[in-house]
Structure formats: structure tokens, C-alpha cells
Amino acid sequence: MSNAITHRLSAEGADPVLLTGVNDSNLTELERVTGVRASLRGDQVMLAGELEAVERAARVASAMIDIARVGEALTPEDVRRLVSEGAA
């Protein structure tokens, strides 16, 4: 039985380039470390995958959004750091 879900997080107020990174490198890293599909659609981050992986990715994505909202650039290394620090 599959527990696949799609979860949306508001990224309103976050600079999309700071959030996603160059060529979506931050979203690609989020996908790699959590096993979900991640995309930005308008002002929403879309996460799709198995329930547990999406829950984990949502915590990281939420922290990423908060950082981008205050105007700080993110890198794939930052995504990995958020995961290792327990945002995931």
C-alpha cells in the first residue's frame, strides 16, 4: 500500500531565486536528500512522495522558505546542513 501524497507550502514573500538556487540546485538537493519531488509553482513549494519523506522534506523546505524570506541566499550545502541539524 502506497502512502504517496502531495503537500504545498506557501513561499509568499520569499525570493524564488534565493529559495530555489541556481538552476533549481537547492530543490534538486532537497529531492536528493529526502527522496521527494520538489518544485516551485507560483508562490508555493510543492512536495510529492511517500508520507514520511514528504513530512521530512516539509520541515526542511519550511526552514529554506524562512531563510529566503529574510533575503539570504541558500546553497545546496545549506540544504544538507538543515537536514543534518534536524530540520528534517
Buried (B, 14 or more C-beta within 10 A) or exposed (E): EEEEBEBEBEBEEBBEEBBBBEEBBBBBBBBEBBBBBBEBEEEBBBBBBBEEBBBBBBBBBBBBBBBBBEEEBBEBEBBBBBBEEEBB
